[in-house]
Amino acid sequence: MDRNPEAKGKPILVTGAAGSVGAVGRTVVEDLRRRGLAVRALVHREDERARQLRGTGAEVVVGDLTRTADVAAALAGCERMYFGMAVSDQYLEAAVATAAVARAAGHLEVLVNMSQLTVSEMDLTSTTESHQHRQQWLVEQLLDWSGLPVVEIRPTVFLENPLFRLGLSPVADGGAIRLPFGRAKTSPVAAADVAAVVAEVLADPAPHVGRTYELTGPRSIDVAAMAAEVSAALGRPVGHTDVPLDEWIAHDLVPLGLPDHVFQHISTMARLHAENRYDRLTDGVERVIGRPPVSVGEFVRRNHDLVVR
């Protein structure tokens, strides 16, 4: 553990701080540290990402979210926490362990939970969503029953998700966006915008406790409109290819060699997109941080590495 004596207040626990897709946890740590707040970052293993987190002045601890002893040790002395975890078949177990420890501790000001916007459409009998969606719906029920001071964060699909990374990758070689959405619309959100919402809530939780924030991008658009935004961002023509879902899964997704649970989640998200289940639009980002979320075009301008080689 590396404590920073200049940091203000009791440490804020940030789990999933070394995550890869979108790196929400890491970005939350960086944001809170820029504000001068004390942060304890929980990581699954000691590696270069943990060393980078220490470079921000955060205290870094190694632990397993499915082990209550590890969670209790990480939470000791903290009054605010963020629970976030990568897509995993252990997600529900980790969330139950975290909630049990937080409830037993009895001193939290806020527990910010990273959920997904799809759960807003689910109920006891829903069957068309992914196994991950079902786990996240169950976790929201658990946290509601727990009596903990919870803030639910429900982003739609991240722009950094493999779904969009795959879709945008052909653009780097002069090709077209390749996605199996048909004419359906979507409003992906940048992970940095989601992280900014989380950090704002953790920095000043009182106005937010008990609320649910649903987060999308600034517009709900189809792939043709998305291609137009990317074209404007790059200053060159970018087309789009509508590919059948089964072909996209076999040709684009399968070669990634993803774990079964992750594969099922992303392939389900692709199907739900094709069914127009991601045609959503909210003002959650702007309501919390006072500015609109970035668009697909602005995201590409800021992340040229995704589409330029």
Helices and strands as residue ranges (DSSP letters): E 8-14, H 24-34, E 37-43, H 48-55, E 59-62, H 68-75, E 80-83, H 91-105, E 110-114, G 117-121, H 131-146, E 150-155, H 162-168, G 169-173, E 177-179, H 191-203, E 212-215, H 223-234, E 240-242, H 245-248, I 249-253, G 254-256, H 260-274, H 284-289, H 296-302, G 304-306
